[in-house]
Amino acid sequence: MTMPMTTDAPNTVLALIDAMAEQLTQAGVGFGHGTTNAFDEAAWLVLWKLGLPLDALDAQAAAPVTPAQQAEVAALIDTRIATRKPAAYLTGEAWLQGVPFYVDERAIVPRSFIAELLADPDLGEALDSWLSEDTDRVLDLCTGNGSLAVLAAMAYPQVRVDAADLSTDALEVARINVQRHGLSDRITLVESDGLAALDGSYGLILCNPPYVNAASMAVLPAEYLAEPELALAGGEDGMDFVRQLLRDAPARMLPQAVLVLEIGNERAYFEAAFPTLEAVWLETSAGEDQVLLVTREALLAWRQETEEAV
Ligand SMILES: C[S@@+](CC[C@H](N)C(=O)[O-])C[C@H]1O[C@@H](n2cnc3c(N)ncnc32)[C@H](O)[C@@H]1O
């Protein structure tokens, strides 16, 4: 698999990226953990291995690479192909909205579209318009490596954030990120099964839960199998965690509070499971089908209606 070092060996950064992208394509690796195509994935790995800034490809494109560097990069690409691990697990870092996060296999690679709502001023307006001036406590439920908790603390400097997860492994990774961004005094990490161990009243609950349905879990590309199953699997229709959350959430929400929930490509399953719940779909770069908002009021109305129907 290793690239032969011939006279045609790619001896600039851009040529090396092109060659590595071709290898990734030939090997049929899967994307979706920070990149969507072979060129971007190769650029990430090549620039990282060469110690170059990840956002400066244009400036570095014509820079020379030595045969030794070419060999080191080729070995990294070989590992990516042989192990099928997402690039972030090989580099130990993932970027979300321009913010770097430590990552390892104890937590899912962060890629939540809720991050856009927190960090992109244009998209964030839609979320801000739902928040009360008095919002001073935010919950990031299912925090994983803590990225949404960190972005929320950055976006709302006046709030305190609880970051909860059932996985103590994930919470250890989250602790590294909270410390890295100097937010230990404003973010509290909590081990909790859903909302069970939480007693706060929040103005905003963020949640990117496990929501992959059983049929999708059975055919996941290998890259996803490198991630903790607990972070992905949501039961037969993907809605096991969400079903419980929607019932429990009002008790942990202030009267004007909202819940922002990511459900990936599962909108059809969500609507089939909760047909009468009034949800507002929020626009992100993934479209208007992946992240939704529900008010406490809507949750209470839905809960009452479904209980009466039983
Ligand atoms: C899709 S990942 C999201 C992680 C992170 N918020 C992100 O966006 O990158 C889902 C997370 O939910 C956690 N989780 C699964 N079941 C849970 C439960 N019953 N209670 C709390 N957290 C749970 C997993 O450990 C995982 O970290």
The ligand as an SDF file (V2000), in Angstrom:
LIG
                    3D

 27 29  0  0  0  0  0  0  0  0999 V2000
  -23.8840   11.3530   19.7230 C   0  0  0  0  0  0  0  0  0  0  0  0
  -22.8350   11.3880   21.1470 S   0  0  0  0  0  0  0  0  0  0  0  0
  -22.7220   13.1540   21.3440 C   0  0  0  0  0  0  0  0  0  0  0  0
  -21.4760   13.6160   22.0310 C   0  0  0  0  0  0  0  0  0  0  0  0
  -21.2380   15.1190   21.9750 C   0  0  0  0  0  0  0  0  0  0  0  0
  -22.3360   15.8790   22.5390 N   0  0  0  0  0  0  0  0  0  0  0  0
  -21.0050   15.5520   20.5410 C   0  0  0  0  0  0  0  0  0  0  0  0
  -21.8850   16.1940   19.9660 O   0  0  0  0  0  0  0  0  0  0  0  0
  -19.9250   15.2600   19.9990 O   0  0  0  0  0  0  0  0  0  0  0  0
  -23.9260   10.8480   22.4050 C   0  0  0  0  0  0  0  0  0  0  0  0
  -23.3680   10.8140   23.8230 C   0  0  0  0  0  0  0  0  0  0  0  0
  -24.4320   10.3490   24.6750 O   0  0  0  0  0  0  0  0  0  0  0  0
  -23.8840    9.5830   25.7140 C   0  0  0  0  0  0  0  0  0  0  0  0
  -24.9480    8.7510   26.2830 N   0  0  0  0  0  0  0  0  0  0  0  0
  -25.4820    7.6130   25.7770 C   0  0  0  0  0  0  0  0  0  0  0  0
  -26.4610    7.1710   26.5640 N   0  0  0  0  0  0  0  0  0  0  0  0
  -26.5820    8.0590   27.5830 C   0  0  0  0  0  0  0  0  0  0  0  0
  -27.4190    8.1480   28.7250 C   0  0  0  0  0  0  0  0  0  0  0  0
  -28.3610    7.2110   28.9850 N   0  0  0  0  0  0  0  0  0  0  0  0
  -27.2780    9.2040   29.5490 N   0  0  0  0  0  0  0  0  0  0  0  0
  -26.3320   10.1440   29.3030 C   0  0  0  0  0  0  0  0  0  0  0  0
  -25.4900   10.1070   28.2560 N   0  0  0  0  0  0  0  0  0  0  0  0
  -25.6180    9.0830   27.3970 C   0  0  0  0  0  0  0  0  0  0  0  0
  -22.7530    8.8270   25.0610 C   0  0  0  0  0  0  0  0  0  0  0  0
  -21.8050    8.3970   26.0030 O   0  0  0  0  0  0  0  0  0  0  0  0
  -22.2060    9.8830   24.0710 C   0  0  0  0  0  0  0  0  0  0  0  0
  -21.1480   10.5850   24.6570 O   0  0  0  0  0  0  0  0  0  0  0  0
  1  2  1  0
  2  3  1  0
  2 10  1  0
  3  4  1  0
  4  5  1  0
  5  6  1  0
  5  7  1  0
  7  8  2  0
  7  9  1  0
 10 11  1  0
 11 12  1  0
 11 26  1  0
 12 13  1  0
 13 14  1  0
 13 24  1  0
 14 15  1  0
 14 23  1  0
 15 16  2  0
 16 17  1  0
 17 18  1  0
 17 23  2  0
 18 19  1  0
 18 20  2  0
 20 21  1  0
 21 22  2  0
 22 23  1  0
 24 25  1  0
 24 26  1  0
 26 27  1  0
M  CHG  2   2   1   9  -1
M  END
$$$$
